[in-house]
Amino acid sequence: MLEVKNLAVKLLPSHRKVLKNLSFNLKEGESLAILGASGSGRTILFYTLTGIIPEYIKGEVSGDIIFRGKKINKEKLKERAKKIGILFEDFEAQLFSTSVELELAFGPENLGLGRREISRRIEKYLQLTGIHHLKRREPSTLSGGEKQRTALASILTLEPQLLLLDKPVTDLDPKGRKILKEILAKLKKEGKSIIICEDEIEELYYQDKFLLLKDGEVIKEGGREEVLKDENLLLDTGINPPFLTRLSNYAGWNTLPENLEEAKKRLEKEGWKLKPVSPSPSPIRKPLLEVKGITHAYEKGKEVIKNVSFTVGKGEFFALIGENGAGKTTLLEIINGLITPSQGRVFLEGEEVKKIPPQKLVQKVGYLFQNPDHQIFCSTVKEEVEFTLRLLKFPEKEIQMRVEEALRAVKLEDKKEEDPFSLSKGERQRLALASLLVRRPSLILLDEPSTGLSYRELQGFMSLLKKLHEEGTTILMTTHNLSLVCEYAERCLWLDKGEIRLLGEPREVFTQMNKMDSPLPLPPWVSLSQSMGVTLLSWEEWKNSLFKT
């Protein structure tokens, strides 16, 4: 259905080569995963296939894009939109109507379709994406997952045969990911082809074909065996190999297992077993944060937080886990004093938060939003970091010393005169963190810090947090990425519909979750280890625990 031949792109006016002689093909009903680190050319490829480059983003395009036997290089974006649909990473940018139903009607109306056909398409794709009950809602009032499905449905009403998905998983909780997988499976059954790029490679394991990019060039292409089996190549290109790749290579298997069930059968057949892990004892910590009986409702009778109580120790790395809508962000905003709870009290170092003056609280607590762009507004990196200190009227010498210290900590000292929005997403995340570190807070709050970051960016950011934690900073993080909880958290709290379900060390919590009807799927290495009688939190633990009888 799609054939790309020697596709090359130079962006103007810089003439920088961003794609270099790409060639691949895709059949009807196939799914293709585009793998690569940030800057490898994945999004540029999507923009070129749809015509955004060169129509809206200026560039020189050479090579052939052939769709169903016809070269479409010269076609305008409007014509290509009937054939190729794209869901942006920032899917909210694709929503602008006053209701979900009108959002879906916009595309077909612009194609000049009749009212009956428009109604048929709206009804079909409301049902397929599971948002029929939301059709009268204003898109801005929806959750992140609901907004994404609305954007996807609006693209589908154009009935393109090829769908491009740019990091569709990064903002979704496990429930949202499951719904998206089900929708894509239905589309493939209808014969639609899908190209998807995503940083979380575990989500791509079951695609039909893979294309590995580095610096705008194809490094490798093929099926799962040809691309995902090469662990060293993936690491060299900035990709975290799937767990089943690591396990397969460690166990000496010639082929990758289809799924966790097949991996377990192979391990048992070959006599592999897991020995229990002896966990390190948790240090006894003096409480830094105390949350006591917090209940909160935005509307009367609709409580989003229900009688939540817990403590976070001084110097602890603590995680709040749960689905979207569980109340995690609301709880952070209450802790930070942005919201006054309906009931209950919050204490920081023994002092009630609501009684701490704002100019004092801002130095005690740093809050990093899920989207760092919402808290960046100055014209240079340096001005951004020093902003709060100037507001608090710190001495000039102290400001310069703290700014240099914070920029060194996040490795942005060579970019201090740059425009913050010229930085990558990972760099902007580190900049937002630097603007907190400069205040030297005793508690850092992080809301979904992994959102939108590549593997290398996330590793760099989490390594920075780990260093801060080792130096004594207390960190409270919300996340639905349980891999981060496995690797970094000392304790975690599972919040479900505003109530505490479980609280304890990650191994203990995950062991209990395995026995319950949990909507949060555990990472594959945790799930497989639990099916073999132990709970392992990392690949390192697997290597230390796995033995042959």
C-alpha positions in Angstrom: 0.0 0.0 0.0 2.8 2.4 0.9 6.3 2.4 -0.7 8.9 4.9 0.2 12.0 5.1 -2.0 15.2 7.1 -1.2 13.3 9.7 0.8 15.6 12.6 1.8 14.6 15.9 3.6 16.6 19.1 4.2 15.0 21.7 6.5 15.1 25.3 5.3 16.7 27.8 5.6 19.4 25.8 7.4 19.7 23.1 4.7 20.2 20.6 7.5 19.7 17.0 6.4 17.1 15.3 8.7 16.2 12.3 6.6 18.8 10.5 4.4 17.6 8.1 1.6 14.9 6.2 3.6 13.3 3.3 1.8 10.7 0.9 3.2 7.2 -0.5 2.3 4.0 -1.4 4.1 1.2 -3.7 3.1 -2.5 -3.2 3.9 -3.4 -4.2 7.4 0.2 -4.2 8.6 1.7 -2.3 11.5 5.1 -0.8 11.4 7.0 0.5 14.5 9.5 3.3 13.9 12.3 3.0 16.5 14.9 5.6 17.4 16.2 8.1 19.9 15.1 11.8 20.0 16.4 13.5 16.9 16.5 10.3 14.8 13.9 11.7 12.4 10.7 9.8 13.4 8.4 12.9 13.6 10.1 14.4 10.5 9.2 11.3 8.6 5.6 11.6 9.7 5.4 15.2 8.7 6.9 14.4 5.3 4.5 11.5 4.6 1.5 13.8 5.3 2.8 16.8 3.4 3.2 19.0 6.5 6.8 19.2 5.2 7.2 21.1 2.8 3.7 22.7 2.8 3.8 24.2 6.3 7.4 23.4 7.6 9.7 24.5 4.8 12.1 21.9 3.4 13.5 20.2 0.3 12.1 16.8 -0.2 13.5 14.2 -2.7 12.7 10.6 -3.4 9.4 9.0 -3.9 6.3 8.5 -1.7 4.1 6.0 -3.5 0.6 5.3 -2.1 -1.4 2.4 -3.7 0.8 2.6 -6.8 0.5 6.4 -7.3 3.3 8.9 -6.5 1.9 11.5 -4.1 4.9 13.8 -3.6 3.2 16.7 -5.3 -0.2 16.3 -3.6 -1.3 19.0 -1.2 -1.9 18.2 2.5 -5.7 18.4 2.0 -5.5 15.6 -0.6 -3.1 13.4 1.4 -5.4 13.7 4.5 -7.9 11.5 2.8 -5.3 8.8 2.5 -3.0 9.4 5.5 -4.1 10.5 8.9 -1.8 11.6 11.7 -2.2 11.7 15.5 0.3 14.2 16.9 2.2 13.6 20.1 0.5 16.8 21.3 -3.0 15.6 20.4 -4.7 18.5 22.3 -3.4 20.8 19.5 -5.8 18.9 17.1 -8.9 19.8 19.2 -10.7 23.1 18.7 -14.5 22.6 18.4 -17.0 23.2 21.1 -18.2 19.5 21.4 -16.9 16.1 20.6 -19.5 15.6 18.0 -18.6 18.8 16.1 -14.9 17.8 16.4 -15.7 14.6 14.4 -17.9 16.5 11.9 -15.2 19.0 11.0 -13.1 16.9 8.6 -16.0 15.3 6.6 -17.7 18.7 6.3 -14.5 20.1 4.8 -14.5 17.2 2.3 -18.0 18.3 1.1 -19.7 15.1 2.1 -23.5 14.8 2.5 -25.2 15.1 5.8 -26.2 11.4 5.9 -22.6 10.2 5.2 -21.2 12.6 7.8 -23.7 11.3 10.4 -22.7 7.7 9.5 -19.1 8.4 10.0 -19.5 10.2 13.3 -21.7 7.4 14.7 -19.3 4.7 13.5 -16.1 6.3 15.0 -17.8 7.4 18.2 -18.7 3.8 18.8 -15.3 2.4 17.7 -13.3 4.7 20.0 -15.7 4.2 22.9 -16.6 7.9 23.3 -20.2 7.9 22.2 -21.3 8.9 25.7 -19.1 12.0 25.5 -20.4 13.3 22.2 -22.1 16.4 23.7 -19.1 17.2 26.0 -16.7 20.1 25.3 -13.2 18.5 24.5 -11.5 20.8 27.0 -13.4 19.1 29.9 -12.2 15.6 29.0 -9.4 13.5 30.5 -6.2 13.1 28.6 -7.1 9.6 27.4 -10.6 10.8 26.3 -9.1 13.8 24.5 -6.7 11.5 22.6 -9.5 9.2 21.5 -11.5 12.3 20.4 -8.6 13.4 18.3 -8.2 9.9 16.9 -11.9 9.6 16.0 -11.8 13.0 14.3 -9.0 11.7 12.1 -10.8 8.4 11.4 -13.9 10.2 10.1 -11.7 11.2 7.1 -11.4 7.4 6.6 -7.6 7.3 5.7 -6.1 3.9 4.9 -2.9 4.7 6.7 -2.7 6.0 10.2 0.5 7.6 11.7 0.7 7.7 15.5 3.4 9.9 17.1 4.1 8.7 20.7 0.5 7.8 21.4 1.2 6.0 24.6 3.3 8.5 26.6 0.4 10.4 28.2 -1.8 7.4 28.9 -2.3 5.4 32.0 -2.5 1.5 31.7 -6.3 1.6 31.2 -5.9 4.2 28.4 -3.2 2.1 26.8 -5.3 -1.0 26.8 -8.2 0.9 25.2 -5.9 2.3 22.5 -4.5 -1.2 21.8 -8.1 -2.5 21.3 -9.0 0.3 19.0 -5.9 -0.2 16.8 -6.6 -4.0 16.7 -10.1 -3.2 15.3 -8.6 -0.8 12.7 -6.1 -3.4 11.6 -9.0 -6.0 11.2 -10.7 -3.4 8.9 -7.5 -3.4 6.7 -6.1 -0.1 7.8 -2.3 0.1 8.1 -0.6 1.7 11.0 2.8 3.3 11.6 3.6 4.1 15.2 6.6 5.7 16.9 7.0 5.4 20.7 9.7 5.6 23.3 8.3 2.9 25.5 9.5 -0.1 23.5 7.6 -2.7 25.6 4.4 -1.2 24.0 5.8 -2.0 20.5 6.8 -5.6 20.9 3.8 -7.0 19.0 4.0 -4.9 15.8 4.4 -6.7 12.5 7.5 -4.8 11.3 10.2 -2.6 12.7 12.3 0.2 11.2 15.3 1.5 13.3 16.5 5.0 12.6 19.6 6.9 13.7 20.4 10.5 12.6 17.8 10.3 9.8 19.1 7.0 8.3 17.7 3.4 8.4 20.0 1.3 10.5 18.0 -1.9 10.4 14.6 -3.1 9.3 12.6 -6.3 9.4 10.5 -8.4 11.7 10.8 -8.8 15.5 13.6 -11.3 15.2 15.7 -9.2 12.8 15.4 -5.9 14.8 14.6 -6.5 18.5 16.9 -9.5 19.0 20.0 -7.3 18.6 20.3 -5.9 22.1 23.6 -4.1 21.6 22.4 -2.3 18.5 19.3 -1.1 20.4 21.4 0.2 23.2 23.8 1.9 20.8 20.9 3.8 19.2 19.5 5.0 22.5 16.7 2.4 22.9 16.0 0.3 26.0 15.8 -3.3 24.8 12.5 -5.1 25.7 12.6 -7.4 28.7 12.0 -10.5 26.5 15.0 -9.5 24.4 17.3 -9.4 27.4 15.9 -12.7 28.8 16.2 -14.4 25.4 19.8 -13.4 25.0 20.8 -14.3 28.6 19.1 -17.7 28.3 20.8 -18.4 25.0 17.6 -18.7 22.9 17.9 -18.5 19.2 14.4 -16.9 18.8 12.4 -14.4 20.8 9.4 -15.7 22.8 6.1 -14.6 21.5 4.9 -13.5 24.9 5.5 -14.0 28.7 3.6 -17.3 28.7 5.9 -18.8 26.1 9.0 -17.4 27.9 7.8 -19.2 31.1 7.3 -22.5 29.3 10.8 -22.3 27.8 12.3 -21.5 31.2 10.5 -24.4 32.9 11.4 -26.8 30.1 15.1 -25.9 30.3 15.2 -26.1 34.1 15.6 -22.4 34.9 14.4 -21.3 38.3 14.4 -18.1 40.4 15.8 -17.8 43.9 14.2 -15.3 46.3 15.8 -11.9 46.7 16.9 -10.7 50.2 15.6 -7.1 50.3 17.7 -4.5 52.1 16.2 -3.2 55.3 14.5 0.3 55.0 16.2 3.0 57.1 14.1 4.5 59.9 13.4 8.1 58.9 12.1 11.1 60.8 8.8 12.3 59.2 9.2 15.3 56.8 5.6 15.3 55.4 2.5 14.2 57.2 -0.8 14.0 55.4 -3.7 13.5 57.8 -7.3 12.6 56.9 -7.4 14.5 53.6 -10.7 14.6 51.8 -11.4 16.9 48.9 -14.3 17.5 46.5 -14.4 20.0 43.6 -18.2 19.6 43.5 -20.4 18.9 46.5 -20.9 15.2 46.9 -18.2 14.2 44.4 -15.1 13.5 46.4 -11.9 13.0 44.5 -9.8 12.3 47.6 -11.3 10.3 50.4 -9.7 10.3 53.9 -6.1 9.8 52.8 -3.4 9.7 55.5 0.3 8.9 55.1 3.8 10.2 56.0 6.9 10.7 53.9 10.2 10.4 55.7 13.1 13.0 55.5 15.3 12.0 52.6 12.8 9.4 51.2 12.0 8.7 47.5 8.2 8.1 47.6 5.8 7.3 44.7 2.1 7.8 44.3 0.7 5.3 41.7 -2.7 5.0 40.2 -4.8 5.4 37.1 -5.6 8.8 35.5 -8.3 10.4 37.7 -7.3 8.6 40.8 -6.6 11.9 42.6 -2.8 11.9 42.4 -2.3 15.4 41.0 -5.0 16.8 43.3 -3.1 15.4 46.2 0.1 17.0 45.1 -1.6 20.4 44.7 -3.0 20.0 48.3 0.5 19.2 49.6 1.9 22.2 47.8 -0.7 24.5 49.2 -2.3 25.3 45.8 -5.6 23.8 46.9 -7.2 23.9 50.4 -8.7 20.5 51.1 -12.3 20.1 52.1 -11.2 18.2 55.2 -7.9 17.2 56.8 -4.5 18.8 57.3 -1.0 18.6 55.8 2.2 19.2 57.9 5.7 19.9 56.5 8.5 19.6 59.1 5.9 19.8 61.8 4.3 23.1 60.5 0.8 23.1 58.9 1.2 23.9 55.2 -1.8 26.3 55.1 -0.2 28.4 57.8 3.2 28.7 56.1 3.6 32.1 54.3 3.8 31.6 50.5 7.3 33.2 50.2 8.5 30.7 52.8 6.6 27.7 51.3 8.0 28.2 47.9 11.5 27.8 49.3 10.5 24.6 51.2 8.6 22.8 48.4 9.4 22.6 44.7 6.7 21.4 42.3 7.4 20.2 38.8 4.3 20.0 36.6 3.6 17.1 34.3 4.2 19.5 31.4 7.2 21.7 32.2 6.2 24.2 29.5 3.4 25.3 31.8 6.0 26.8 34.2 8.6 28.2 31.8 8.0 31.8 30.7 11.3 33.8 30.7 13.3 34.6 27.6 16.6 32.9 28.6 17.5 29.8 30.6 19.4 31.9 33.1 16.5 34.3 33.6 14.2 31.4 34.2 16.3 29.9 36.9 16.9 33.1 38.7 13.3 34.4 38.5 12.1 33.2 41.9 15.2 34.4 43.7 14.8 37.9 42.3 11.2 37.8 43.3 12.2 36.9 46.8 14.9 39.7 46.7 17.9 37.6 47.3 21.3 39.4 47.2 22.8 39.5 43.7 25.9 37.5 44.7 23.7 34.8 46.2 21.6 34.6 43.1 24.5 34.2 40.8 26.1 31.5 43.0 22.8 29.5 43.3 22.0 29.8 39.6 25.4 28.5 38.5 25.1 25.7 41.1 21.6 24.7 39.8 22.6 24.8 36.1 25.7 22.7 36.7 23.5 20.1 38.6 21.2 19.7 35.6 24.0 20.1 33.0 22.7 23.2 31.3 25.5 25.6 32.2 26.5 25.9 28.5 22.9 26.9 27.5 22.2 29.7 30.0 21.7 32.4 27.3 19.5 30.3 25.1 15.7 30.6 24.6 14.1 27.9 26.8 11.8 26.8 24.0 14.7 26.1 21.7 15.7 23.3 24.0 14.5 19.6 23.7 11.7 18.3 25.9 14.3 16.6 28.2 16.3 19.8 28.5 13.2 21.8 29.3 12.3 19.3 32.0 15.8 19.7 33.5 15.4 23.5 33.3 12.2 23.4 35.2 13.9 21.3 37.8 16.8 23.8 38.0 14.3 26.6 38.7 13.2 24.5 41.8 16.7 23.4 42.9 17.8 27.0 43.1 15.5 27.5 46.0 17.1 24.5 47.8 13.7 22.9 48.8 13.5 20.1 51.3 10.7 18.5 49.3 10.4 18.1 45.5 7.0 17.1 44.1 7.1 15.6 40.6 3.9 15.0 38.5 4.4 12.2 35.9 8.1 13.1 35.2 8.5 10.4 32.4 5.8 11.9 30.1 7.2 12.6 26.6 10.8 11.7 27.4 12.9 9.4 25.3 14.8 6.5 27.0 18.1 8.5 27.1 16.3 11.7 28.3 14.4 9.8 31.0 17.6 8.0 32.2 19.4 11.3 32.4 16.6 12.9 34.3 16.1 10.1 36.7 19.8 9.8 37.4 19.7 13.4 38.4 16.9 12.8 40.8 18.7 9.8 42.2 21.7 11.9 42.9 19.6 14.6 44.6 18.0 11.8 46.7 21.3 10.4 47.7 22.3 13.9 48.8 19.3 14.0 51.1 16.5 15.6 49.1 13.0 14.2 49.8 11.2 13.3 46.5 7.5 12.6 46.1 6.6 11.5 42.6 3.3 10.6 40.9 3.5 8.1 38.0 1.7 5.3 36.2 5.0 4.2 34.9 5.6 1.3 37.4 9.1 0.7 35.9 10.2 3.9 37.6 8.7 2.8 40.9 10.6 -0.5 40.6 14.0 1.2 40.0 13.8 4.3 42.2 11.1 4.4 44.9 11.7 3.2 48.4 7.9 3.1 49.2 4.8 3.6 47.1 1.1 4.3 47.7 -1.5 3.0 45.4 -4.4 5.5 45.1 -7.6 4.1 43.5 -10.6 6.4 43.0 -9.3 8.8 45.7 -8.7 6.1 48.3 -5.6 4.3 49.5 -5.6 0.7 48.4 -2.0 -0.3 49.3 1.0 1.4 51.0 4.5 -0.1 51.5 7.7 -1.0 49.7 7.3 -1.6 46.0 8.0 -5.4 46.3 5.4 -5.8 49.0 2.8 -3.6 47.1 3.3 -5.4 43.8 3.1 -8.8 45.5 -0.3 -7.8 47.0 -1.5 -6.2 43.7 -0.8 -9.6 42.0 -3.4 -11.2 44.3 -6.0 -8.5 43.7 -8.1 -7.3 40.7 -5.7 -4.5 39.9 -6.3 -2.3 36.9 -2.6 -1.4 36.8 -0.6 -4.0 34.8 2.8 -4.7 36.3 6.0 -4.5 34.2 6.7 -7.7 32.3 9.7 -8.7 34.4 7.6 -8.4 37.6 4.7 -10.4 36.1 6.9 -13.2 34.9 8.8 -13.5 38.1 5.6 -13.6 40.1 4.3 -16.4 37.9 7.5 -18.3 39.0 6.9 -17.6 42.7 9.0 -14.5 43.5 8.7 -10.7 42.9 11.7 -9.2 41.1 11.9 -5.5 40.4 14.6 -5.2 37.8 16.6 -7.0 35.1 19.6 -6.8 37.5 17.6 -8.8 40.0 16.6 -11.3 37.3 20.3 -11.9 36.4 21.2 -12.4 40.1 18.2 -14.6 40.8 18.0 -16.9 37.7 19.8 -20.2 37.9 19.6 -23.6 36.1 19.0 -26.9 37.9 
